[in-house]
Amino acid sequence: MPFEVYFSELFLERAKKLDKSIVLEIDKKIEKLKENPTATEHRMHYGKDFFRIYVRNMRLVYKVEGNKITLLDIFKREEGYVKFRN
């Protein structure tokens, strides 16, 4: 089942501000996500459909619904996951 990738406006806004070298690494991670987005062991604790992956000191948070992957946010580790806690 092929996965489709969608980007939130917040993700795109933050990605524009990143260095080109890290954007290339993010692109590679996204390609791997298309193969199997739930293979990561970094499942978010508050929801079974939310995941995170690491790219250097950045965290990429995404949600999987059916064959749809939505990239929600990307932020530095220091910023933490405050906005994703209820």
TINUTOR-18761 format. One record per residue: residue number from 1; x, y, z of N, C-alpha, C, O in turn. Coordinates in steps of 0.001 Angstrom, whole numbers, padded with zeros to 6 digits. Layout:
BEGIN
n/nxx/nyy/nzz/caxx/cayy/cazz/cxx/cyy/czz/oxx/oyy/ozz
NUM/X/Y/Z/X/Y/Z/X/Y/Z/X/Y/Z
...
This chain:
BEGIN
n/nxx/nyy/nzz/caxx/cayy/cazz/cxx/cyy/czz/oxx/oyy/ozz
1/000847/-001173/000000/000000/000000/000000/000899/001244/000000/001641/001473/000954
2/000831/002032/-001055/001677/003239/-001108/001155/004319/-000167/-000050/004544/-000063
3/002062/004967/000500/001708/006040/001427/001870/007388/000742/002827/007619/000003
4/000916/008272/001002/000973/009633/000495/001429/010539/001627/001027/010354/002775
5/002262/011513/001307/002801/012419/002321/002181/013802/002148/002131/014352/001048
6/001709/014347/003273/001141/015687/003310/001917/016506/004340/002481/015952/005283
7/001943/017806/004160/002691/018690/005036/001754/019723/005659/000956/020344/004957
8/001851/019904/006970/001090/020976/007610/001765/022303/007261/002944/022338/006907
9/001012/023376/007365/001585/024694/007087/002695/025020/008076/003698/025632/007708
10/002519/024614/009324/003537/024849/010345/004841/024148/009972/005920/024728/010093
11/004737/022902/009519/005927/022157/009119/006647/022876/007985/007861/023068/008042
12/005906/023273/006957/006511/023948/005805/007151/025277/006196/008227/025624/005709
13/006485/026010/007072/007006/027299/007527/008343/027121/008248/009293/027864/008003
14/008406/026142/009129/009643/025914/009877/010745/025323/008996/011921/025642/009171
15/010365/024468/008057/011352/023833/007181/012049/024870/006298/013225/024715/005971
16/011333/025919/005915/011918/026969/005078/013087/027661/005766/013992/028168/005102
17/013069/027681/007091/014092/028380/007857/015327/027527/008132/016310/028021/008684
18/015285/026260/007755/016381/025346/008069/017488/025404/007029/017273/025803/005885
19/018660/025002/007448/019820/024899/006579/019561/023843/005505/018902/022836/005764
20/020073/024073/004323/019832/023169/003197/020317/021743/003477/019681/020780/003047
21/021427/021602/004189/021964/020262/004451/021018/019442/005326/020877/018237/005117
22/020378/020072/006289/019440/019324/007133/018145/019031/006383/017506/018008/006627
23/017757/019913/005480/016571/019669/004656/016789/018433/003777/015862/017647/003579
24/017987/018259/003258/018293/017066/002459/018182/015802/003301/017680/014784/002824
25/018643/015853/004545/018518/014709/005444/017054/014415/005756/016650/013255/005837
26/016269/015462/005928/014839/015295/006190/014169/014635/004994/013331/013749/005164
27/014528/015055/003796/013973/014446/002585/014256/012943/002533/013387/012158/002154
28/015454/012551/002909/015807/011127/002934/014958/010373/003946/014494/009267/003670
29/014755/010969/005117/013925/010336/006151/012485/010186/005670/011840/009172/005936
30/011982/011199/004962/010611/011144/004452/010465/010014/003435/009451/009316/003422
31/011467/009834/002591/011428/008729/001624/011364/007379/002338/010645/006481/001899
32/012111/007229/003433/012055/005996/004209/010689/005820/004870/010187/004702/004984
33/010095/006924/005302/008770/006853/005926/007729/006304/004963/006822/005580/005373
34/007854/006643/003689/006895/006175/002694/006865/004654/002607/005836/004072/002264
35/007981/004013/002913/008047/002554/002859/007279/001923/004011/006503/000991/003801
36/007487/002420/005220/006807/001877/006383/006838/002912/007515/007776/002920/008313
37/005834/003776/007593/005874/004871/008558/005715/004447/010013/006066/005207/010915
38/005201/003267/010253/005006/002831/011640/006126/001913/012119/006033/001354/013212
39/007164/001749/011336/008271/000870/011723/009129/001489/012813/009857/000779/013506
40/009053/002782/012970/009857/003456/013985/009423/003048/015382/008243/002795/015625
41/010358/002985/016277/010014/002674/017661/009746/003940/018461/009619/003892/019685
42/009660/005052/017782/009464/006334/018457/008003/006762/018358/007679/007801/017783
43/007144/005947/018925/005722/006270/018956/005476/007283/020073/006021/007155/021169
44/004666/008270/019790/004345/009268/020806/003433/008619/021846/002618/007762/021505
45/003561/009015/023092/002848/008365/024187/001369/008694/024248/000589/007889/024759
46/000966/009818/023759/-000414/010247/023937/-001346/009809/022828/-002558/009992/022948
47/-000829/009237/021754/-001699/008803/020672/-001042/007728/019841/000137/007834/019504
48/-001786/006698/019507/-001186/005573/018786/-000827/005902/017345/-000044/005179/016729
49/-001375/006965/016801/-001123/007316/015405/-000039/008369/015231/000270/008755/014103
50/000543/008841/016332/001551/009898/016284/002948/009313/016506/003158/008474/017382
51/003893/009778/015692/005257/009280/015752/006238/010439/015665/005872/011560/015312
52/007500/010143/015996/008559/011142/015840/009799/010433/015296/010035/009254/015560
53/010560/011173/014548/011860/010675/014098/012878/011773/014354/012544/012952/014470
54/014113/011351/014436/015203/012272/014726/015991/012566/013454/016276/011676/012654
55/016330/013824/013295/017230/014257/012236/018186/015242/012902/017838/016396/013153
56/019396/014766/013181/020373/015535/013965/019741/015936/015295/019286/015078/016051
57/019714/017255/015584/019113/017694/016841/017654/018114/016657/017069/018745/017538
58/017077/017766/015525/015695/018127/015218/014783/016927/015453/015209/015776/015368
59/013530/017220/015747/012506/016199/015903/011415/016480/014887/010946/017611/014756
60/011022/015450/014177/009977/015555/013180/008795/014752/013701/008926/013554/013950
61/007651/015387/013867/006454/014725/014385/005478/014546/013241/005215/015469/012471
62/004937/013320/013146/003990/013036/012077/002880/012127/012568/002997/011476/013607
63/001794/012096/011796/000637/011282/012121/000343/010372/010936/000449/010788/009782
64/-000026/009128/011226/-000363/008165/010187/-001844/007825/010303/-002316/007395/011355
65/-002566/008023/009209/-003983/007670/009136/-004203/006927/007827/-004170/007528/006753
66/-004426/005633/007915/-004598/004830/006709/-003325/004861/005889/-002260/004482/006377
67/-003424/005315/004633/-002236/005422/003787/-001743/006865/003683/-001032/007216/002741
68/-002123/007700/004653/-001778/009120/004656/-000810/009417/005796/-001084/009105/006955
69/000328/010025/005452/001300/010486/006441/001241/012014/006432/001450/012642/005394
70/000958/012602/007584/000917/014056/007683/002063/014514/008572/002105/014196/009760
71/002984/015257/007994/004097/015815/008748/003581/017057/009457/003218/018042/008815
72/003550/017005/010787/002919/018051/011576/003849/019180/011970/003498/020355/011865
73/005038/018815/012426/005929/019852/012949/007361/019353/012936/007618/018149/012928
74/008271/020283/012935/009685/019984/013092/010254/021048/014018/010017/022242/013833
75/011008/020600/015018/011524/021531/016001/012799/020985/016615/013098/019796/016512
76/013542/021871/017253/014763/021461/017930/014414/020689/019190/013385/020930/019821
77/015271/019776/019536/015043/018943/020707/014808/019789/021956/013971/019457/022794
78/015558/020884/022067/015451/021742/023245/014042/022313/023429/013630/022598/024553
79/013309/022480/022333/011958/023017/022418/011001/022029/023067/009954/022409/023591
80/011369/020776/023025/010547/019752/023654/009264/019482/022907/009067/019937/021780
81/008407/018743/023548/007165/018305/022935/005961/018936/023617/004875/018357/023632
82/006155/020111/024176/005116/020751/024977/003807/020886/024200/002741/020588/024739
83/003868/021324/022962/002639/021571/022206/001881/020289/021893/000697/020350/021563
84/002534/019120/021988/001854/017873/021689/001340/017169/022940/000782/016075/022857
85/001525/017787/024081/000984/017232/025313/-000393/017850/025540/-000609/019028/025257
86/-001299/017062/026042/-002662/017574/026283/-002781/018227/027630/-003856/018708/027990
